[in-house]
Amino acid sequence: METPEGPPPERLRMLPSRLTNHAAMTANRIVDRALAQAGVRRYHYALLAALEEYGPASQAALGRRTGIDRSDMVATVNDLAERHLLERAPDPEDRRRNVVTITAEGRTFLGDLDRLIAAAQEEFLAPLPAADRRHLIDLLTRLVEHRD
């Protein structure tokens, strides 16, 4: 957080919102770098994880569940379908929408991504002992759930 001009003012250094944002930017860089090793981004991982955990879903439902914007969802689904990591088929109940399903190849790939993500989390949380990591996750979860 220090610059060639020195640290920012103390009142900024002590703001939880600023610290959280700085930590999030660092975490995102680490995760992005890890996922890039597999040629994917966070949207790819989120989509595959949602499909694996919750099963087939429409693109709209997946977008709501993962927070992926509609236009980004289309591009992400197209990319993963081209790689044979998921399949898209017309919904039998409503032919106007597609149902997306993870493939066996997608499940295997997701396992590879899980290992990359775990290594990224380890890198990000390296300065903290296990108890502090659990406490941090608990605190962040409470903050997020309070606002959601």
ZIMO-V16683 format. One record per residue. RES is the residue in three letters. PHI is phi as a letter, one per 20 degrees, with the letter a starting at -180 (* if undefined). OMEGA is omega in degrees with one decimal (999 if undefined). Layout:
BEGIN
[[RES/PHI/OMEGA] [RES/PHI/OMEGA]]
END
This chain:
BEGIN
[[MET/*/-178.9] [GLU/e/178.7] [THR/d/175.8] [PRO/g/179.2] [GLU/e/-178.6] [GLY/o/-178.2] [PRO/f/173.9] [PRO/f/179.2] [PRO/g/-177.1] [GLU/g/-178.8] [ARG/f/174.0] [LEU/f/-177.6] [ARG/f/-175.2] [MET/e/179.9] [LEU/f/178.6] [PRO/g/-179.2] [SER/f/179.2] [ARG/f/178.4] [LEU/f/179.0] [THR/f/179.1] [ASN/f/179.4] [HIS/f/177.9] [ALA/f/179.7] [ALA/f/178.4] [MET/f/177.6] [THR/f/179.7] [ALA/f/179.8] [ASN/f/178.0] [ARG/f/-179.9] [ILE/f/179.9] [VAL/f/178.9] [ASP/g/179.0] [ARG/f/179.7] [ALA/f/-178.9] [LEU/f/178.4] [ALA/f/177.0] [GLN/g/179.7] [ALA/d/178.4] [GLY/m/179.6] [VAL/c/177.0] [ARG/c/-177.5] [ARG/g/179.0] [TYR/f/179.5] [HIS/f/-179.1] [TYR/f/-178.6] [ALA/g/-178.2] [LEU/f/178.9] [LEU/f/179.7] [ALA/f/179.5] [ALA/f/179.4] [LEU/f/-178.8] [GLU/f/-176.7] [GLU/f/-172.4] [TYR/d/179.1] [GLY/n/-176.7] [PRO/g/-179.4] [ALA/b/174.5] [SER/f/177.6] [GLN/f/180.0] [ALA/f/179.5] [ALA/f/178.2] [LEU/f/177.9] [GLY/f/178.9] [ARG/f/-177.1] [ARG/f/-174.9] [THR/d/-177.1] [GLY/m/178.9] [ILE/e/178.6] [ASP/f/-176.7] [ARG/g/-178.0] [SER/f/176.1] [ASP/f/179.5] [MET/f/-179.8] [VAL/g/-179.5] [ALA/f/-178.7] [THR/f/177.6] [VAL/f/178.7] [ASN/g/-178.8] [ASP/f/-178.6] [LEU/f/176.6] [ALA/f/177.6] [GLU/f/179.3] [ARG/e/-179.6] [HIS/m/179.1] [LEU/e/172.7] [LEU/b/176.9] [GLU/c/179.4] [ARG/c/-179.7] [ALA/b/177.0] [PRO/g/177.4] [ASP/f/-179.1] [PRO/f/-179.8] [GLU/e/-179.6] [ASP/b/-173.5] [ARG/f/179.2] [ARG/f/-179.1] [ARG/d/179.5] [ASN/d/170.8] [VAL/d/-176.9] [VAL/d/-178.4] [THR/c/175.9] [ILE/f/178.0] [THR/e/175.2] [ALA/g/177.3] [GLU/f/177.6] [GLY/f/177.6] [ARG/f/178.0] [THR/f/179.8] [PHE/f/178.1] [LEU/f/175.9] [GLY/g/176.3] [ASP/f/179.4] [LEU/f/177.6] [ASP/g/178.9] [ARG/f/177.1] [LEU/f/179.2] [ILE/f/179.3] [ALA/f/178.3] [ALA/f/178.5] [ALA/f/178.2] [GLN/f/178.0] [GLU/f/178.5] [GLU/f/-178.3] [PHE/f/-174.2] [LEU/e/-175.1] [ALA/g/-177.7] [PRO/f/-173.5] [LEU/d/172.2] [PRO/f/-174.7] [ALA/g/-178.6] [ALA/f/178.1] [ASP/f/177.9] [ARG/f/179.1] [ARG/f/180.0] [HIS/f/177.9] [LEU/f/179.7] [ILE/f/178.1] [ASP/f/-179.3] [LEU/f/179.9] [LEU/f/178.0] [THR/f/179.4] [ARG/f/177.6] [LEU/f/-178.3] [VAL/f/-178.7] [GLU/f/178.1] [HIS/f/-178.4] [ARG/e/178.8] [ASP/e/999]]
END
